[in-house]
């Protein structure tokens, strides 16, 4: 399974785990490389959301609150579009 979160980050799975991947340039071409591994889809999605919030360039409390709401909305839409019930994703 491959779930694109944006153009540079995605969640993939294999028989052992869920992993966060990001693109890297290798010999001029984009290459996906895993950088974090999780036992559940929910943990991988939660970490991706938290990472995006942590690295957001907000400089004020108002900007930070707005960013958190926008990022949470983005991930809720991704989750909803997959038509997965929360208890199945954990």
N, CA and C of each residue as an Amber inpcrd file, in Angstrom:
protein
   270
   0.8390000  -1.1670000   0.0000000   0.0000000   0.0000000   0.0000000
   0.8930000   1.2420000   0.0000000   0.5070000   2.2300000  -0.7690000
   1.2200000   3.5060000  -0.8230000   0.1880000   4.6140000  -0.6570000
   0.3940000   5.4580000   0.3560000  -0.5220000   6.5570000   0.6380000
   0.2800000   7.8560000   0.5600000   0.0410000   8.6300000  -0.4840000
   0.7480000   9.9000000  -0.6600000   0.1820000  10.9370000   0.3010000
   1.0540000  11.5730000   1.0800000   0.6470000  12.6420000   1.9860000
   0.8520000  13.9990000   1.3350000   1.8780000  14.1150000   0.5300000
   2.1520000  15.2770000  -0.3030000   3.1910000  14.8400000  -1.3330000
   3.7760000  15.7920000  -2.0440000   4.7070000  15.4140000  -3.1190000
   6.0490000  14.8970000  -2.6180000   6.3350000  15.0670000  -1.3310000
   7.6340000  14.6150000  -0.8160000   7.5500000  13.5750000   0.2930000
   6.3440000  13.2590000   0.7570000   6.1840000  12.3150000   1.8650000
   5.0540000  11.3400000   1.5650000   5.2700000  10.0920000   1.9530000
   4.2200000   9.0860000   1.7960000   4.3730000   8.0100000   2.8690000
   3.3000000   7.2550000   3.0590000   3.3140000   6.1000000   3.9480000
   3.2160000   4.8720000   3.0640000   4.0790000   3.9010000   3.3050000
   4.0110000   2.6340000   2.5730000   3.9550000   1.4920000   3.5860000
   3.6200000   0.3300000   3.0830000   3.5680000  -0.8330000   3.9610000
   4.2210000  -2.0240000   3.2910000   4.6310000  -2.9440000   4.1140000
   5.0910000  -4.2430000   3.6340000   4.5610000  -5.2800000   4.6160000
   4.9990000  -6.4890000   4.5310000   4.4620000  -7.5340000   5.4130000
   4.8920000  -7.3670000   6.8690000   5.8580000  -6.5160000   7.1450000
   6.3720000  -6.3610000   8.5000000   5.9940000  -5.0610000   9.1980000
   5.7740000  -3.9770000   8.4360000   5.5610000  -2.6860000   9.0900000
   4.9610000  -1.6600000   8.1390000   4.6500000  -0.5110000   8.7300000
   4.3030000   0.7040000   7.9920000   5.5330000   1.6010000   8.0690000
   5.8040000   2.3520000   7.0150000   6.9700000   3.2180000   7.0480000
   6.6680000   4.5680000   6.4130000   7.2920000   5.5990000   6.9720000
   7.2610000   6.9160000   6.3670000   8.4240000   6.9950000   5.3980000
   8.1480000   7.5050000   4.2080000   9.1850000   7.6590000   3.1920000
   9.2040000   9.1030000   2.7090000  10.3810000   9.5590000   2.2870000
  10.5240000  10.8750000   1.6830000  11.3660000  10.7390000   0.4280000
  11.2210000  11.7200000  -0.4550000  11.9900000  11.6670000  -1.6950000
  13.3820000  12.2380000  -1.4620000  14.3190000  11.6530000  -2.1580000
  15.7100000  12.1050000  -2.1750000  16.1410000  12.1350000  -3.6390000
  17.0210000  13.0350000  -3.9380000  17.5910000  13.0650000  -5.2910000
  18.7760000  12.1170000  -5.3340000  18.7530000  11.1960000  -6.2770000
  19.8430000  10.2500000  -6.4690000  20.1680000  10.2250000  -7.9580000
  21.3370000  10.7190000  -8.2700000  21.7860000  10.8030000  -9.6680000
  20.7750000  11.5680000 -10.5230000  20.2250000  12.6310000  -9.9390000
  19.2970000  13.4870000 -10.6630000  17.8590000  13.0140000 -10.6930000
  17.5940000  11.8250000 -10.1830000  16.2350000  11.2980000 -10.2010000
  15.6900000  11.2010000  -8.7770000  14.3830000  11.3760000  -8.6480000
  13.7430000  11.2530000  -7.3350000  13.7130000   9.7850000  -6.9310000
  14.0570000   9.5310000  -5.6790000  14.0850000   8.1700000  -5.1470000
  13.4140000   8.1980000  -3.7740000  12.4600000   7.3020000  -3.5280000
  11.7830000   7.2350000  -2.2330000  12.6160000   6.4060000  -1.2700000
  12.8340000   6.9580000  -0.0590000  13.6040000   6.2420000   0.9590000
  12.8550000   6.2630000   2.2880000  12.7310000   5.1110000   2.9390000
  12.0910000   5.0970000   4.2580000  12.9990000   5.7340000   5.3060000
  12.3720000   6.4170000   6.2910000  13.1620000   7.0050000   7.3740000
  12.5870000   6.7280000   8.7510000  11.3660000   6.2150000   8.8480000
  10.7750000   5.8270000  10.1310000   9.8940000   4.6030000   9.8990000
   9.8310000   3.7340000  10.9080000   9.0800000   2.4880000  10.8080000
   8.1000000   2.3730000  11.9700000   6.8940000   1.8450000  11.6910000
   5.8390000   1.7500000  12.7020000   5.1070000   0.4160000  12.5900000
   4.5540000  -0.0100000  13.7160000   3.8110000  -1.2700000  13.7180000
   2.3590000  -1.0870000  13.3030000   1.8310000   0.1550000  13.3520000
   0.4440000   0.3970000  12.9440000   0.3600000   1.5710000  11.9770000
  -0.6880000   1.5520000  11.1770000  -0.9420000   2.6620000  10.2610000
  -1.2300000   3.9390000  11.0400000  -2.0090000   3.8350000  12.1050000
  -2.3480000   4.9990000  12.9160000  -1.1200000   5.6940000  13.4750000
  -0.1530000   4.9160000  13.9190000   1.0890000   5.4980000  14.4500000
   1.8630000   6.2210000  13.3560000   1.9310000   5.6520000  12.1650000
   2.6440000   6.2870000  11.0540000   1.9540000   7.5880000  10.6420000
   0.6240000   7.5610000  10.5360000  -0.1190000   8.7580000  10.1520000
   0.0020000   9.8340000  11.2260000  -0.0920000   9.4370000  12.4880000
   0.0410000  10.3900000  13.5890000   1.4030000  11.0520000  13.6060000
   2.4550000  10.2790000  13.3940000   3.8120000  10.8450000  13.3810000
   3.9950000  11.7980000  12.2090000   3.4550000  11.4540000  11.0410000
   3.5750000  12.3410000   9.8840000   2.8850000  13.6740000  10.1700000
   1.7120000  13.6170000  10.7800000   0.9830000  14.8320000  11.1290000
   1.7620000  15.6540000  12.1520000   2.2370000  15.0230000  13.2130000
   2.9900000  15.7300000  14.2420000   4.2750000  16.3430000  13.6850000
   4.9400000  15.6200000  12.8140000   6.1840000  16.1410000  12.2130000
   5.9010000  17.3900000  11.3960000   4.8070000  17.3720000  10.6330000
   4.4620000  18.5400000   9.8280000   4.1360000  19.7420000  10.7200000
   3.4710000  19.4890000  11.8380000   3.1730000  20.5740000  12.7760000
   4.4700000  21.1030000  13.3950000   5.3470000  20.1940000  13.8440000
   6.6030000  20.6110000  14.4800000   7.4880000  21.4350000  13.5610000
   7.4770000  21.1340000  12.2820000   8.3930000  21.8080000  11.3570000
   7.7490000  22.9810000  10.6200000   6.5090000  23.3160000  10.9530000
   5.8290000  24.4310000  10.3060000   6.5180000  25.7410000  10.6940000
   6.6370000  26.6930000   9.7700000   7.3710000  27.9300000  10.0520000
   6.5740000  29.0140000  10.7810000   5.4970000  28.6720000  11.4660000
   4.6880000  29.6790000  12.1690000   5.5470000  30.4570000  13.1640000
   5.2940000  31.7750000  13.2440000   6.0600000  32.6410000  14.1370000
   5.2340000  33.2460000  15.2580000   3.9170000  33.1190000  15.1730000
   3.0580000  33.6700000  16.2170000   2.1060000  32.5860000  16.6950000
   1.5060000  32.8190000  17.8530000   0.5300000  31.8650000  18.3840000
  -0.6300000  31.7010000  17.4120000  -1.1210000  32.8100000  16.8700000
  -2.2430000  32.7580000  15.9290000  -1.8810000  31.9370000  14.6950000
  -0.6800000  32.1620000  14.1510000  -0.2290000  31.3840000  12.9910000
  -0.0870000  29.9130000  13.3410000   0.4140000  29.6200000  14.5260000
   0.5920000  28.2350000  14.9540000  -0.7570000  27.5280000  15.0890000
  -1.7290000  28.2040000  15.6920000  -3.0670000  27.6060000  15.8510000
  -3.6920000  27.3580000  14.4890000  -3.5710000  28.3300000  13.5910000
  -4.1100000  28.1700000  12.2380000  -3.4210000  27.0090000  11.5140000
  -2.1080000  26.8940000  11.6660000  -1.3600000  25.8090000  11.0230000
  -1.7900000  24.4550000  11.5570000  -1.9600000  24.3490000  12.8730000
  -2.3840000  23.0800000  13.4700000  -3.7470000  22.6740000  12.9220000
  -4.6750000  23.6240000  12.8480000  -6.0060000  23.3020000  12.3180000
  -5.9290000  22.8690000  10.8530000  -5.1470000  23.5740000  10.0480000
  -5.0310000  23.2380000   8.6270000  -4.3780000  21.8690000   8.4250000
  -3.3450000  21.5920000   9.1870000  -2.6470000  20.3080000   9.0460000
  -3.5280000  19.1680000   9.5290000  -4.2110000  19.3500000  10.6460000
  -5.1330000  18.3170000  11.1210000  -6.2400000  18.0610000  10.1130000
  -6.7600000  19.1230000   9.4920000  -7.7980000  18.9760000   8.4690000
  -7.2600000  18.1710000   7.2860000  -6.0320000  18.4690000   6.8680000
  -5.4040000  17.7540000   5.7450000  -5.3340000  16.2470000   6.0270000
  -4.8650000  15.9000000   7.2280000  -4.7230000  14.4820000   7.5550000
  -6.0640000  13.8070000   7.7880000  -7.0350000  14.5350000   8.3070000
  -8.3860000  13.9810000   8.4670000  -8.9880000  13.6690000   7.0920000
  -8.7490000  14.5490000   6.1250000  -9.2530000  14.3110000   4.7680000
  -8.5810000  13.0960000   4.1370000  -7.2910000  12.9340000   4.3500000
  -6.5880000  11.7540000   3.8340000  -7.1910000  10.5010000   4.4560000
  -7.3640000  10.5360000   5.7750000  -7.9070000   9.3940000   6.4920000
  -9.3280000   9.0900000   6.0340000 -10.1710000  10.1330000   5.9170000
 -11.5550000   9.9500000   5.4860000 -11.6430000   9.4220000   4.0570000
 -10.7300000   9.8750000   3.1980000 -10.7780000   9.4330000   1.7970000
 -10.4560000   7.9450000   1.6620000  -9.8090000   7.3820000   2.6700000
  -9.4740000   5.9640000   2.6300000 -10.6430000   5.1050000   3.0880000
 -11.6960000   5.7270000   3.6290000 -12.8800000   5.0340000   4.1120000
 -12.5150000   3.9360000   5.1000000 -11.6310000   4.2760000   6.0380000
 -11.2150000   3.3520000   7.0890000 -11.8150000   3.8330000   8.3910000
 -12.3330000   2.9310000   9.1680000 -12.8480000   3.2870000  10.4880000
 -11.6690000   3.3990000  11.4460000 -11.6950000   4.3750000  12.3740000
 -10.5500000   4.5770000  13.2850000 -10.0890000   3.3170000  14.0110000
 -11.0080000   2.4570000  14.4470000 -10.5720000   1.2750000  15.1850000
  -9.8260000   0.2810000  14.3000000  -9.9760000   0.3750000  12.9870000
  -9.2480000  -0.5130000  12.0780000  -7.8470000   0.0040000  11.7800000
  -7.6120000   1.3000000  11.9870000  -6.3110000   1.8840000  11.6500000
  -5.3010000   1.7630000  12.7770000  -5.7210000   1.4610000  13.9600000
  -4.8060000   1.4130000  15.0990000  -3.9990000   0.1440000  15.1260000
